Amino acid sequence: MKNFPLARSITLAAVAGVLGSLGLVSPGTSQAHPLESQLDCQSSAHRFVAPLRDERYIDATPMRVEANSVNAFKPTHGSDLTAYGFRVYAVLGYEHGDAMFKQGSGQPINDSAYGVVVMGSKDNVEARVREAGSTAVVHEVVPMLMTAVFCDGSALRNTAGTIQADASTSH
């Protein structure tokens, strides 16, 4: 059998490209940009998404806007975003009244919500999220392949409610 080194190189490059697009391998030259510290559910969608947009880790225009107004932003080529060790497929966010986010056709999910969709099974992702101490919601998007890690703003509502209650009793 004849050996065709060029054909083999092209095949290996094609396989690496497919695996890379699926988030299963990453180029050796890029540095991961981890997001887990920001997924502690103590922030707002604007504070989470704006720096990623401004530093061009994600596209400025959402690739999709859900009916509940959750905007999905695609990571830019080579940004190598990760969360809890998993490759980020999309950055999610919505904040009421913020021009950075487009409103969907239905009722908005919350005043502020944010998160990511990662390449990984729900069980594996949830184990790492809980190990890190995050209260984020973990939701299976595609069985065994993609999982959402989402902060729905409930921690901010609880904090705001406490502050408001404290302020109202001080008079």
N, C-alpha and C positions, 0 to 999 in steps of 0.2 A: 504494500500500500504506500502510495506517495504521501509525503508530508508537505502540507501547504501552510507555512508559518504565517503568511499574511491573512489567509482565510481564518486561521485559528485566532489571530489577534483581533480581527474584526468581530468574530463570534464572542470572544471574551469581553470585548468592549461593549458589545450589545447587551450581553447578560449583565454586566456591571451597571450599564445605563438603566436597564429595567429595574434592577434591585435598588439602585439609587433613587429612582423616581417613586418607588414604593416605600422609601424610607428605611430599607433594610440594611443598606450600607451607606457610608458617607465618604466623601473624598478625603484622602489623607491630609490634604493641605488646609482644610478649613478647621476653624476652632468653633466648638459648640458654644451657643449663647443660651445658658440655662434660664428658665423662667419660673422655676418652682417657688423661689422666695416671694415672688409677686402674686402667687396663687394661694396666699394665706387668707383670702376673702376679707381683708381689712382695708381694701383700696376701693377705687371707683373705676368704671370702665375707661373714663378719660385718662386717669393717671396710669392705667395699665397699657392702653393702646397707643396713646399719643407719642410716647418716646420711641416705641417700635416703628411707628410710621415716620417720625421725624428723622430717625437714624437709618431709615430705609431697610429695616429688617422685614417689613411687610409692605405690600402694595398700598398706596394711599386710598384707592377706590376699592370698596368691598367686591368680592367675586360673587357674593350672593347676599340677599337680604330676605330673611324669613318673614312670614306674616306677623310674627310676634316681635318684629323689629330687631332681632338679633342679626348683626352684620358679621359676615365671615370674610376675613382678610387673608389673602394668600401670602405665605412667606416669599420673599424675593429669592431669586436664584443665588445660591451660595450663602444664604443667611444662616443656615444650620441651627435653627431654633430647636431647643429641647425643653422638655418638662419632665422631671422625675426620671431622667435618663432615656426618655422616649422621644423620637423625632416628632416635631410639631407639623401637622398637615394644614391646620388653619388656626388663626387667632380670632376669637369671638368677642363681640362687645356691643353694648347699646347703653347710651345715657340720654335720658330725656332732655330735650332742649339743647343738645350739643350738635352743632353743625357737622361735626366729623362723622356722625352716624346718620344713616338714612332710616326713615321710619317705614315699617312694613304696612301692609293693608289691613291688619287686624289690631287687636289690643296689644300694646307693648308688654313684654314680659315683666318689667319692673322699671323703676326709675333709673337704676344702674345695675348692669350685670356684665360679667366678662369671664373669659376662660380660653381654653384651647381644645382642639381635637388632635389627639396623638395617635401614632401608629403603635398599637399594642392591645392585648386582650383586656377586657374589663377587670378580671381578677388580678392580673399582674399590675395594672395601673392603679387600681384601688388599694392594693397592698402598699405600694410606694407612697401614695397620697396620704394614707392614714399613718404610715411610719413617720412621715414628715410633719404630722400634726395638723394638716389642713382639714378644714371643715367643708371643703368643696364637694359639690354633688358630682358623682362619677356615673356616667351613663354610657351604655354600649351603643355605638353608632352602627358599626358593621361587625357582626359576631366574629370574635377571635382576631380582628384586624384593626379596628379603629374605635377609640373611646374618647368621649368628651369629659373634660374636667372643668366644672363651671361654678363660678361664684355668683349667686343670684341676688346679692345685695341685702340679704336678710340680716347679716351682721351689722351693716351700716344702718338699717332701719332700727335695729335694737339699740345701737349706740345712740342714734339720734333721738329715739324715744326716751332714753335714760337722761340724756342731756336736757331735753325739753322738760321732763318731769322735775329735774333738779332745779332748773331755772325758774319754773313756775312756783316752786315752794320757797324760793328765797325772798319773795316779796312780803 
